[in-house]
């Protein structure tokens, strides 16, 4: 099943190009996830509409796979 990943290039702290290379451009949407006030110590975004926060970028990408 394909996953829809949504990350904000400004506040998600995710390297968008790295995410696209691993997950595929068709599965990654770049834009506001409505979480600018969230703790910026974490890497976060939405996976299939659910907020996911991890301590490392690699953990977030693995959650996307």
C-alpha positions in Angstrom: 0.0 0.0 0.0 1.4 3.4 -1.0 1.8 5.9 1.8 1.2 9.7 1.6 3.9 11.6 3.4 3.5 15.3 4.0 6.4 17.4 5.4 7.1 21.1 5.7 10.5 22.1 4.3 10.6 24.9 6.9 9.8 23.3 10.2 9.7 19.5 9.8 13.6 19.4 9.9 13.5 16.7 7.2 15.9 16.7 4.2 13.2 16.6 1.6 15.5 15.4 -1.2 16.7 12.5 0.9 13.1 11.6 1.7 12.0 11.7 -2.0 15.0 9.6 -3.0 14.0 6.9 -0.4 10.2 7.0 -0.6 9.5 8.3 -4.2 8.3 11.6 -5.4 4.8 10.3 -6.0 4.4 9.6 -2.2 5.8 12.9 -0.8 3.8 16.1 -0.6 5.7 19.2 0.5 3.8 21.9 2.3 2.4 23.1 5.6 1.5 20.3 8.1 -0.1 22.7 10.5 2.5 22.0 13.3 4.7 25.1 13.4 4.2 25.4 17.1 5.3 21.8 17.8 8.5 21.0 19.5 11.3 21.7 17.0 13.7 19.3 18.7 12.0 16.5 16.8 11.6 15.5 13.2 8.0 15.4 12.2 5.4 15.2 9.4 2.2 13.4 8.5 2.1 9.8 7.3 -1.3 9.0 5.9 -2.8 11.9 7.7 -1.3 11.0 11.2 1.3 13.2 12.8 4.5 11.3 13.4 7.4 12.7 15.5 10.8 11.0 15.9 14.1 11.9 17.5 16.1 11.4 14.3 15.6 12.0 10.6 16.5 8.4 9.9 13.7 7.1 12.3 11.2 9.3 10.5 12.2 8.0 7.0 12.0 4.4 8.3 8.5 5.1 9.6 7.6 6.2 6.1 8.8 3.0 4.4 
